Amino acid sequence: MLKRDNVDLVTDAIEAIMPEGVRMKDGRIHQADALVLATGFKVSKMLFPMKVFGREGRELHEVWGDDDAKAYLGLTVPGFPNFFILTGPNTGLAHAATRSS
């Protein structure tokens, strides 16, 4: 996928995410259909160190608290439209509580 003519892998520092695209620290703006944040993670701190803001400026970690991450089917969070988590709370990381039968 990265070798396609219409794909660029940009690893430079980001200044801001804006409606028209991603503004880099050097001032360039890249238009984007989607952003993939694949930066690694700490299993016990969901989405750390990213700050995700939803409707009315709410920050996701304030909504979740320190250890109360919740998402519908592990994918979406109410009040955060267009935000989808591939491996969200209580999904494939094997850190969710389970019951034995």
C-alpha positions in Angstrom: 0.0 0.0 0.0 2.8 2.4 0.8 4.2 2.0 -2.7 1.1 3.3 -4.4 1.5 6.5 -6.4 -1.3 8.2 -4.4 0.1 7.4 -1.0 2.7 9.2 1.1 4.1 8.2 4.4 4.8 11.4 6.3 6.7 11.1 9.6 7.4 14.7 10.2 6.1 16.6 13.3 2.4 17.5 13.2 1.4 21.0 14.4 -2.4 20.6 14.1 -5.3 18.6 12.7 -7.6 20.9 10.8 -10.7 20.5 8.6 -8.6 21.0 5.5 -5.9 18.6 6.4 -2.9 18.0 8.6 -0.7 21.1 9.2 2.9 20.1 9.8 5.4 22.0 12.0 7.0 23.5 8.9 3.7 24.9 7.7 2.9 22.4 4.9 -0.7 21.1 4.8 -1.5 17.6 3.7 -5.0 16.7 2.7 -6.1 13.4 4.2 -9.1 11.2 3.9 -8.1 9.3 7.1 -5.5 9.5 9.8 -4.1 6.3 11.3 -2.5 6.7 14.7 -0.3 3.6 15.1 2.2 4.9 17.7 2.3 2.0 20.1 0.5 1.9 23.4 0.5 1.1 27.1 -2.1 -1.6 27.7 -3.2 -0.2 31.1 -3.6 3.4 29.7 -6.0 3.3 26.8 -5.0 5.7 24.0 -2.1 7.2 26.0 -0.5 9.7 25.4 -3.0 10.9 22.7 -5.6 13.5 23.6 -8.9 13.0 21.7 -11.6 15.7 21.8 -15.2 15.1 21.1 -18.4 17.2 21.0 -18.4 20.3 23.2 -14.6 20.0 23.7 -14.8 17.0 26.0 -11.5 15.2 26.3 -11.8 11.4 26.1 -9.7 10.6 29.2 -11.9 12.9 31.3 -14.9 11.0 30.1 -13.3 7.6 30.8 -11.4 8.4 34.0 -8.2 6.6 34.9 -9.3 3.0 34.5 -12.8 3.1 33.1 -12.4 3.0 29.3 -15.7 2.0 27.6 -16.7 1.8 24.0 -19.8 0.4 22.2 -18.6 -3.0 20.9 -15.1 -1.8 21.6 -15.3 0.5 18.6 -17.1 3.8 19.3 -17.7 6.2 22.1 -20.9 8.4 22.5 -20.1 12.1 22.0 -17.1 11.3 19.8 -18.4 11.2 16.2 -16.1 9.9 13.5 -13.8 8.4 16.1 -13.4 4.6 15.8 -11.0 2.4 17.8 -9.7 -0.8 16.1 -8.7 -2.5 19.4 -10.7 -0.6 21.9 -11.7 -1.3 25.5 -12.5 -5.0 26.3 -11.4 -6.3 23.0 -8.4 -8.3 21.6 -5.7 -7.3 24.2 -6.8 -10.1 26.6 -6.8 -7.7 29.5 -10.6 -7.8 29.9 -12.3 -9.7 32.6 -13.7 -13.1 31.5 -16.0 -15.7 33.0 -15.4 -19.4 33.0 -18.4 -21.6 32.4 
